[in-house]
């Protein structure tokens, strides 16, 4: 399929778009990779408290170079700073926050997502070393689970597909998908197209998607500012 | 009750071959690297090690694995910047791996310390990690049964201990420390500072001394991430 007339979002722009949907007063957990960048783009005036499963609530930006303390890290083991009101806790308490339904939204990466909300993001094949981390706890525990992912793989294969073929992380858990070309909600076992980038057509996006795309009313334009 | 403050070799002298050892830390944060190096020196083999990860580079847990002293790893995420020691043995089939969702891992250890042999969690339901496990439905939702983890030893890094064994940690280096201290027959903590009973405010104690058996003072502990960045190799 040809997509040369379409501008795809950068990783930072995908994070920016997801950040626009985070409500004021949210406790949010951000996964390793693109989701980590969401913290940079929360709209002015909204209070969002970030949780990292290794045991910190209320962390802030990366410290300046030379001031890193590797006893103060996020889930990706990258140094962070603390904001006023931050707290530390041990792992069992941290996952009580997650599993106990106290985290409002978890934003993760994905290998595959299906219209029934199934997510596969921890193991792509049998030859690799399996590594799950906190993803299985997050997807069953957070009130909402959103995914940020490229719409297709580097080789053009579908990531949004009728049924996940990789081992599942969770069953029926995903409610929103932010890709580099579209915003899709997962509703009632369907992919519902909400926004797409300028120049994209529903027909072309459908070709890039391995399951039917439904539409409800007007499709918005996905056009984030140049961020990064 | 006062807890013994011991030399590092003495504190690990009785670890037998085949022991199950909880090793604290999340990546380098809270990694009790001096205790792990002392365990390498001590020589115990055929260990089952529980840690969130499976080591990085050529120091600490990665070095213990590289020296073929670990029969089985129980962890949630056996990857890091350079997990070569674990990966090489795993791909050759020379080390066992039990991969556990991170929250389930923490709760299994906590349950071990709390005397609860099993519990039900929604994490992993419908995934390969729930295969072969009992699933029960409570209030219309499915949960998988998971068993406690109890260990022979816990090796934990904290910041300060008083002689009663009460512990304070340093920021996110706390991670698995408090639950691991609870779940072992013998808990050995390495701390930067040892203070007299009364010097830690009881309101501030994170791990009460009842969960601590032996204290080792390491006044200037190495940070695993920094050793890794230097390309350090142990021994």
Interface residues (C-beta under 8 A of the other chain):
Chain A: X52 X53 X54 X55 X56 X69 X70 X71 X72 X73 X77 X88 X89 X90 X91 X92 X94 X95 X98 X99 X123 X129 X130 X131 X132 X133 X134 X135 X136 X137 X140 X141 X167 X168 X169 X170 X171
Chain B: X26 X27 X28 X29 X30 X52 X76 X77 X78 X79 X80 X83 X86 X87 X90 X91 X97 X99 X100 X101 X102 X103 X104 X105 X106 X107 X109 X110 X121 X122 X123 X124 X125 X126 X127 X128 X129 X169 X170 X171 X172 X173 X174 X175 X176 X177 X178 X179 X206 X223 X224 X225 X226
